[in-house]
């Protein structure tokens, strides 16, 4: 701790000539970060962010389940959505609000004192993510550390929190979205309406996300017979089924 305080006394909040990707595996909070993820955050993420898939195999299984459900139509659209610069875009207050919601939803047995302590510990982790570049020390001015030990869980919880408010709690949208699955900042899904309806809905949702949560999205939407890529999987619709390829 004393070494850390001496070394970062001259830390600058200056934007360097490029984006830093930090290796915090030996950072000052590395041990507490790893313990926080192992003991609490990882399991909380799994229980809260129910739209997540772990890998391409899990995505294939979901698509196969959808294919055998008998509800697939050859007029459905498929889409892929990406969060723009996720870790840079996550302000600390959004992460704290999302963590609050996750704990309230999935950890009713945790005391208010413990929840407050866990949020404070995560803030310490973010604030301690400094990096040396060209003999100068820098700390982040926006977002959370790319490469931080806690960043993936914080990102997953935060994105689910935003999608919960924007999509999952909207009955009208959920009637039209047949499937939505996500891997961190990559999403894909099935839209049962028209392409025009999707584009109108997406733009409204995107603008609301930018204004309320600071998260922007890019999108690609395809007609039934066009392949859509998600992780290592491609899928399209035909003959009332989902066709997949890798």
BALOBA-1460 file (C-alpha; in Angstrom, 3 decimals):
// residues 246
<rec num="1" residu="x" x="0.000" y="0.000" z="0.000"/>
<rec num="2" residu="x" x="2.806" y="2.458" z="0.822"/>
<rec num="3" residu="x" x="4.550" y="1.620" z="-2.458"/>
<rec num="4" residu="x" x="1.302" y="2.232" z="-4.330"/>
<rec num="5" residu="x" x="0.703" y="5.585" z="-2.661"/>
<rec num="6" residu="x" x="4.226" y="6.770" z="-3.455"/>
<rec num="7" residu="x" x="4.082" y="5.629" z="-7.067"/>
<rec num="8" residu="x" x="0.726" y="7.214" z="-7.910"/>
<rec num="9" residu="x" x="1.247" y="10.500" z="-6.103"/>
<rec num="10" residu="x" x="1.737" y="12.130" z="-9.509"/>
<rec num="11" residu="x" x="-1.067" y="10.333" z="-11.317"/>
<rec num="12" residu="x" x="-2.532" y="12.420" z="-14.129"/>
<rec num="13" residu="x" x="-6.132" y="12.360" z="-15.333"/>
<rec num="14" residu="x" x="-5.034" y="13.028" z="-18.886"/>
<rec num="15" residu="x" x="-6.244" y="11.410" z="-22.084"/>
<rec num="16" residu="x" x="-3.196" y="9.665" z="-23.616"/>
<rec num="17" residu="x" x="-2.671" y="9.303" z="-27.392"/>
<rec num="18" residu="x" x="-4.413" y="5.899" z="-27.409"/>
<rec num="19" residu="x" x="-6.788" y="3.784" z="-25.329"/>
<rec num="20" residu="x" x="-5.061" y="1.830" z="-22.572"/>
<rec num="21" residu="x" x="-5.773" y="-1.851" z="-22.042"/>
<rec num="22" residu="x" x="-4.635" y="-2.521" z="-18.502"/>
<rec num="23" residu="x" x="-3.232" y="-5.762" z="-17.150"/>
<rec num="24" residu="x" x="-4.340" y="-5.600" z="-13.532"/>
<rec num="25" residu="x" x="-3.431" y="-9.193" z="-12.624"/>
<rec num="26" residu="x" x="-0.715" y="-7.766" z="-10.354"/>
<rec num="27" residu="x" x="-2.441" y="-4.525" z="-9.488"/>
<rec num="28" residu="x" x="-2.805" y="-3.218" z="-5.968"/>
<rec num="29" residu="x" x="-6.338" y="-4.631" z="-5.656"/>
<rec num="30" residu="x" x="-5.681" y="-7.871" z="-7.588"/>
<rec num="31" residu="x" x="-6.131" y="-10.173" z="-4.599"/>
<rec num="32" residu="x" x="-9.340" y="-8.572" z="-3.385"/>
<rec num="33" residu="x" x="-10.624" y="-8.344" z="-6.980"/>
<rec num="34" residu="x" x="-10.082" y="-12.057" z="-7.583"/>
<rec num="35" residu="x" x="-11.701" y="-12.947" z="-4.273"/>
<rec num="36" residu="x" x="-14.645" y="-10.635" z="-4.971"/>
<rec num="37" residu="x" x="-15.238" y="-12.295" z="-8.351"/>
<rec num="38" residu="x" x="-14.769" y="-15.837" z="-7.044"/>
<rec num="39" residu="x" x="-16.814" y="-15.410" z="-3.888"/>
<rec num="40" residu="x" x="-19.658" y="-13.122" z="-4.990"/>
<rec num="41" residu="x" x="-19.690" y="-11.411" z="-8.392"/>
<rec num="42" residu="x" x="-19.428" y="-14.433" z="-10.692"/>
<rec num="43" residu="x" x="-22.351" y="-16.272" z="-9.097"/>
<rec num="44" residu="x" x="-24.381" y="-13.069" z="-8.860"/>
<rec num="45" residu="x" x="-23.861" y="-12.466" z="-12.577"/>
<rec num="46" residu="x" x="-25.054" y="-15.977" z="-13.450"/>
<rec num="47" residu="x" x="-28.192" y="-15.609" z="-11.345"/>
<rec num="48" residu="x" x="-29.045" y="-12.067" z="-12.446"/>
<rec num="49" residu="x" x="-28.041" y="-11.817" z="-16.114"/>
<rec num="50" residu="x" x="-30.207" y="-14.657" z="-17.375"/>
<rec num="51" residu="x" x="-29.821" y="-13.647" z="-21.034"/>
<rec num="52" residu="x" x="-26.156" y="-14.703" z="-21.075"/>
<rec num="53" residu="x" x="-24.788" y="-17.687" z="-22.970"/>
<rec num="54" residu="x" x="-21.369" y="-19.046" z="-22.051"/>
<rec num="55" residu="x" x="-20.158" y="-19.989" z="-25.531"/>
<rec num="56" residu="x" x="-21.117" y="-21.001" z="-29.067"/>
<rec num="57" residu="x" x="-22.295" y="-24.436" z="-27.901"/>
<rec num="58" residu="x" x="-24.806" y="-22.868" z="-25.533"/>
<rec num="59" residu="x" x="-26.005" y="-20.586" z="-28.339"/>
<rec num="60" residu="x" x="-26.473" y="-23.578" z="-30.659"/>
<rec num="61" residu="x" x="-28.526" y="-25.386" z="-28.021"/>
<rec num="62" residu="x" x="-30.832" y="-22.376" z="-27.636"/>
<rec num="63" residu="x" x="-31.284" y="-22.155" z="-31.396"/>
<rec num="64" residu="x" x="-32.005" y="-25.884" z="-31.619"/>
<rec num="65" residu="x" x="-34.607" y="-25.566" z="-28.854"/>
<rec num="66" residu="x" x="-36.213" y="-22.690" z="-30.729"/>
<rec num="67" residu="x" x="-36.188" y="-24.697" z="-33.974"/>
<rec num="68" residu="x" x="-38.006" y="-27.621" z="-32.382"/>
<rec num="69" residu="x" x="-40.577" y="-25.416" z="-30.630"/>
<rec num="70" residu="x" x="-42.816" y="-25.127" z="-33.673"/>
<rec num="71" residu="x" x="-43.075" y="-21.330" z="-33.459"/>
<rec num="72" residu="x" x="-40.463" y="-20.432" z="-36.086"/>
<rec num="73" residu="x" x="-41.724" y="-18.783" z="-39.263"/>
<rec num="74" residu="x" x="-39.997" y="-18.181" z="-42.577"/>
<rec num="75" residu="x" x="-40.933" y="-14.492" z="-42.343"/>
<rec num="76" residu="x" x="-39.107" y="-13.866" z="-39.065"/>
<rec num="77" residu="x" x="-36.121" y="-11.510" z="-38.980"/>
<rec num="78" residu="x" x="-32.863" y="-12.093" z="-37.154"/>
<rec num="79" residu="x" x="-30.688" y="-9.359" z="-35.689"/>
<rec num="80" residu="x" x="-27.345" y="-8.817" z="-34.020"/>
<rec num="81" residu="x" x="-26.664" y="-5.894" z="-31.684"/>
<rec num="82" residu="x" x="-23.279" y="-4.769" z="-30.343"/>
<rec num="83" residu="x" x="-22.625" y="-2.375" z="-27.486"/>
<rec num="84" residu="x" x="-20.265" y="0.364" z="-28.645"/>
<rec num="85" residu="x" x="-17.065" y="0.496" z="-26.543"/>
<rec num="86" residu="x" x="-18.681" y="-1.178" z="-23.547"/>
<rec num="87" residu="x" x="-16.015" y="-0.732" z="-20.870"/>
<rec num="88" residu="x" x="-15.264" y="2.858" z="-21.859"/>
<rec num="89" residu="x" x="-18.976" y="3.678" z="-21.772"/>
<rec num="90" residu="x" x="-19.790" y="2.279" z="-18.334"/>
<rec num="91" residu="x" x="-19.883" y="5.136" z="-15.861"/>
<rec num="92" residu="x" x="-19.431" y="4.139" z="-12.235"/>
<rec num="93" residu="x" x="-22.927" y="5.191" z="-11.189"/>
<rec num="94" residu="x" x="-24.508" y="2.870" z="-13.759"/>
<rec num="95" residu="x" x="-22.419" y="-0.020" z="-12.442"/>
<rec num="96" residu="x" x="-23.429" y="0.761" z="-8.855"/>
<rec num="97" residu="x" x="-27.123" y="1.064" z="-9.788"/>
<rec num="98" residu="x" x="-26.938" y="-2.227" z="-11.682"/>
<rec num="99" residu="x" x="-25.173" y="-3.959" z="-8.805"/>
<rec num="100" residu="x" x="-27.847" y="-2.619" z="-6.449"/>
<rec num="101" residu="x" x="-30.589" y="-4.079" z="-8.622"/>
<rec num="102" residu="x" x="-28.794" y="-7.419" z="-8.969"/>
<rec num="103" residu="x" x="-28.360" y="-7.749" z="-5.217"/>
<rec num="104" residu="x" x="-31.943" y="-6.698" z="-4.504"/>
<rec num="105" residu="x" x="-33.234" y="-9.190" z="-7.085"/>
<rec num="106" residu="x" x="-31.031" y="-12.180" z="-6.313"/>
<rec num="107" residu="x" x="-29.441" y="-11.759" z="-2.880"/>
<rec num="108" residu="x" x="-32.170" y="-10.951" z="-0.398"/>
<rec num="109" residu="x" x="-30.158" y="-12.654" z="2.348"/>
<rec num="110" residu="x" x="-27.282" y="-10.177" z="2.074"/>
<rec num="111" residu="x" x="-27.436" y="-7.432" z="4.664"/>
<rec num="112" residu="x" x="-27.592" y="-3.760" z="3.724"/>
<rec num="113" residu="x" x="-24.210" y="-3.257" z="5.385"/>
<rec num="114" residu="x" x="-22.604" y="-6.011" z="3.304"/>
<rec num="115" residu="x" x="-24.130" y="-4.703" z="0.070"/>
<rec num="116" residu="x" x="-22.770" y="-1.236" z="0.796"/>
<rec num="117" residu="x" x="-19.337" y="-2.674" z="1.563"/>
<rec num="118" residu="x" x="-19.276" y="-4.675" z="-1.681"/>
<rec num="119" residu="x" x="-20.138" y="-1.585" z="-3.731"/>
<rec num="120" residu="x" x="-17.405" y="0.387" z="-1.986"/>
<rec num="121" residu="x" x="-14.905" y="-2.403" z="-2.636"/>
<rec num="122" residu="x" x="-15.756" y="-2.365" z="-6.334"/>
<rec num="123" residu="x" x="-15.317" y="1.416" z="-6.448"/>
<rec num="124" residu="x" x="-11.860" y="1.032" z="-4.860"/>
<rec num="125" residu="x" x="-10.998" y="-1.484" z="-7.567"/>
<rec num="126" residu="x" x="-11.988" y="0.929" z="-10.355"/>
<rec num="127" residu="x" x="-10.232" y="3.911" z="-8.777"/>
<rec num="128" residu="x" x="-7.035" y="1.901" z="-8.269"/>
<rec num="129" residu="x" x="-6.704" y="0.980" z="-11.945"/>
<rec num="130" residu="x" x="-3.730" y="3.131" z="-12.897"/>
<rec num="131" residu="x" x="-1.287" y="2.493" z="-15.711"/>
<rec num="132" residu="x" x="2.188" y="3.683" z="-16.647"/>
<rec num="133" residu="x" x="2.787" y="4.958" z="-20.163"/>
<rec num="134" residu="x" x="5.902" y="6.705" z="-21.423"/>
<rec num="135" residu="x" x="7.192" y="7.156" z="-17.844"/>
<rec num="136" residu="x" x="3.929" y="8.838" z="-16.791"/>
<rec num="137" residu="x" x="1.159" y="7.447" z="-14.597"/>
<rec num="138" residu="x" x="-2.473" y="7.712" z="-15.689"/>
<rec num="139" residu="x" x="-5.816" y="6.962" z="-14.078"/>
<rec num="140" residu="x" x="-9.104" y="6.542" z="-15.889"/>
<rec num="141" residu="x" x="-11.400" y="9.493" z="-16.479"/>
<rec num="142" residu="x" x="-14.275" y="7.540" z="-18.045"/>
<rec num="143" residu="x" x="-15.580" y="4.003" z="-17.937"/>
<rec num="144" residu="x" x="-14.118" y="1.021" z="-16.150"/>
<rec num="145" residu="x" x="-10.771" y="-0.686" z="-16.831"/>
<rec num="146" residu="x" x="-10.527" y="-2.738" z="-20.000"/>
<rec num="147" residu="x" x="-8.734" y="-5.812" z="-18.721"/>
<rec num="148" residu="x" x="-9.821" y="-5.336" z="-15.122"/>
<rec num="149" residu="x" x="-10.435" y="-8.475" z="-13.081"/>
<rec num="150" residu="x" x="-13.929" y="-7.335" z="-12.106"/>
<rec num="151" residu="x" x="-14.769" y="-5.687" z="-15.430"/>
<rec num="152" residu="x" x="-16.459" y="-8.598" z="-17.207"/>
<rec num="153" residu="x" x="-18.878" y="-9.235" z="-14.335"/>
<rec num="154" residu="x" x="-19.487" y="-5.522" z="-13.870"/>
<rec num="155" residu="x" x="-20.118" y="-5.187" z="-17.597"/>
<rec num="156" residu="x" x="-22.482" y="-8.159" z="-17.753"/>
<rec num="157" residu="x" x="-24.501" y="-6.972" z="-14.778"/>
<rec num="158" residu="x" x="-24.674" y="-3.403" z="-16.114"/>
<rec num="159" residu="x" x="-25.738" y="-4.381" z="-19.632"/>
<rec num="160" residu="x" x="-28.439" y="-6.691" z="-18.282"/>
<rec num="161" residu="x" x="-29.673" y="-3.907" z="-15.993"/>
<rec num="162" residu="x" x="-30.005" y="-1.543" z="-18.971"/>
<rec num="163" residu="x" x="-31.680" y="-4.179" z="-21.161"/>
<rec num="164" residu="x" x="-34.036" y="-5.057" z="-18.322"/>
<rec num="165" residu="x" x="-35.234" y="-1.454" z="-18.240"/>
<rec num="166" residu="x" x="-35.208" y="-0.961" z="-22.010"/>
<rec num="167" residu="x" x="-36.488" y="-4.302" z="-23.336"/>
<rec num="168" residu="x" x="-37.278" y="-7.043" z="-20.833"/>
<rec num="169" residu="x" x="-39.773" y="-4.934" z="-18.893"/>
<rec num="170" residu="x" x="-41.531" y="-3.812" z="-22.088"/>
<rec num="171" residu="x" x="-44.420" y="-6.251" z="-22.749"/>
<rec num="172" residu="x" x="-44.967" y="-4.952" z="-26.283"/>
<rec num="173" residu="x" x="-41.347" y="-5.584" z="-27.254"/>
<rec num="174" residu="x" x="-41.229" y="-9.001" z="-25.614"/>
<rec num="175" residu="x" x="-44.296" y="-10.089" z="-27.585"/>
<rec num="176" residu="x" x="-42.419" y="-9.447" z="-30.821"/>
<rec num="177" residu="x" x="-38.938" y="-10.631" z="-29.755"/>
<rec num="178" residu="x" x="-38.971" y="-14.412" z="-29.921"/>
<rec num="179" residu="x" x="-35.412" y="-14.898" z="-28.667"/>
<rec num="180" residu="x" x="-32.662" y="-12.697" z="-27.255"/>
<rec num="181" residu="x" x="-29.316" y="-14.008" z="-26.047"/>
<rec num="182" residu="x" x="-26.073" y="-12.262" z="-25.214"/>
<rec num="183" residu="x" x="-22.343" y="-12.782" z="-24.755"/>
<rec num="184" residu="x" x="-21.049" y="-9.743" z="-22.815"/>
<rec num="185" residu="x" x="-21.564" y="-6.925" z="-25.366"/>
<rec num="186" residu="x" x="-22.747" y="-9.032" z="-28.336"/>
<rec num="187" residu="x" x="-26.435" y="-9.854" z="-28.697"/>
<rec num="188" residu="x" x="-28.603" y="-11.676" z="-31.182"/>
<rec num="189" residu="x" x="-32.287" y="-12.371" z="-31.418"/>
<rec num="190" residu="x" x="-35.375" y="-13.146" z="-33.454"/>
<rec num="191" residu="x" x="-37.934" y="-10.493" z="-34.395"/>
<rec num="192" residu="x" x="-41.393" y="-11.614" z="-35.455"/>
<rec num="193" residu="x" x="-42.450" y="-8.272" z="-36.936"/>
<rec num="194" residu="x" x="-41.371" y="-6.552" z="-40.127"/>
<rec num="195" residu="x" x="-37.936" y="-5.115" z="-40.904"/>
<rec num="196" residu="x" x="-39.378" y="-1.602" z="-40.887"/>
<rec num="197" residu="x" x="-40.975" y="-2.157" z="-37.496"/>
<rec num="198" residu="x" x="-37.676" y="-3.433" z="-36.132"/>
<rec num="199" residu="x" x="-35.733" y="-0.414" z="-37.386"/>
<rec num="200" residu="x" x="-38.238" y="1.981" z="-35.809"/>
<rec num="201" residu="x" x="-38.211" y="0.098" z="-32.503"/>
<rec num="202" residu="x" x="-34.420" y="-0.216" z="-32.415"/>
<rec num="203" residu="x" x="-33.780" y="3.472" z="-33.035"/>
<rec num="204" residu="x" x="-36.162" y="4.478" z="-30.228"/>
<rec num="205" residu="x" x="-34.547" y="1.972" z="-27.881"/>
<rec num="206" residu="x" x="-31.035" y="3.079" z="-28.844"/>
<rec num="207" residu="x" x="-31.722" y="6.767" z="-28.251"/>
<rec num="208" residu="x" x="-33.295" y="5.999" z="-24.883"/>
<rec num="209" residu="x" x="-30.278" y="3.892" z="-23.917"/>
<rec num="210" residu="x" x="-27.839" y="6.647" z="-24.871"/>
<rec num="211" residu="x" x="-29.747" y="9.297" z="-22.941"/>
<rec num="212" residu="x" x="-30.428" y="7.248" z="-19.809"/>
<rec num="213" residu="x" x="-27.468" y="4.866" z="-19.542"/>
<rec num="214" residu="x" x="-24.757" y="6.217" z="-21.839"/>
<rec num="215" residu="x" x="-24.732" y="2.969" z="-23.846"/>
<rec num="216" residu="x" x="-24.873" y="3.109" z="-27.631"/>
<rec num="217" residu="x" x="-25.519" y="0.201" z="-29.997"/>
<rec num="218" residu="x" x="-24.832" y="-0.854" z="-33.558"/>
<rec num="219" residu="x" x="-27.167" y="-3.269" z="-35.295"/>
<rec num="220" residu="x" x="-27.505" y="-5.595" z="-38.254"/>
<rec num="221" residu="x" x="-30.925" y="-7.010" z="-39.105"/>
<rec num="222" residu="x" x="-31.555" y="-9.685" z="-41.726"/>
<rec num="223" residu="x" x="-34.512" y="-11.255" z="-43.476"/>
<rec num="224" residu="x" x="-35.275" y="-14.912" z="-42.826"/>
<rec num="225" residu="x" x="-33.106" y="-16.364" z="-45.595"/>
<rec num="226" residu="x" x="-29.944" y="-14.380" z="-44.744"/>
<rec num="227" residu="x" x="-27.341" y="-15.744" z="-42.333"/>
<rec num="228" residu="x" x="-26.837" y="-13.896" z="-39.043"/>
<rec num="229" residu="x" x="-23.549" y="-14.315" z="-37.174"/>
<rec num="230" residu="x" x="-23.308" y="-14.718" z="-33.386"/>
<rec num="231" residu="x" x="-20.002" y="-15.844" z="-31.858"/>
<rec num="232" residu="x" x="-18.920" y="-18.797" z="-34.049"/>
<rec num="233" residu="x" x="-22.483" y="-19.622" z="-35.083"/>
<rec num="234" residu="x" x="-24.432" y="-18.594" z="-38.187"/>
<rec num="235" residu="x" x="-28.191" y="-19.077" z="-38.387"/>
<rec num="236" residu="x" x="-31.141" y="-18.358" z="-40.677"/>
<rec num="237" residu="x" x="-34.740" y="-19.523" z="-41.123"/>
<rec num="238" residu="x" x="-36.338" y="-21.815" z="-43.680"/>
<rec num="239" residu="x" x="-39.092" y="-24.440" z="-43.858"/>
<rec num="240" residu="x" x="-40.289" y="-23.454" z="-40.408"/>
<rec num="241" residu="x" x="-36.936" y="-24.278" z="-38.800"/>
<rec num="242" residu="x" x="-33.736" y="-22.611" z="-37.675"/>
<rec num="243" residu="x" x="-30.775" y="-23.608" z="-39.838"/>
<rec num="244" residu="x" x="-27.340" y="-23.288" z="-38.247"/>
<rec num="245" residu="x" x="-23.722" y="-23.472" z="-39.379"/>
<rec num="246" residu="x" x="-20.339" y="-22.911" z="-37.752"/>
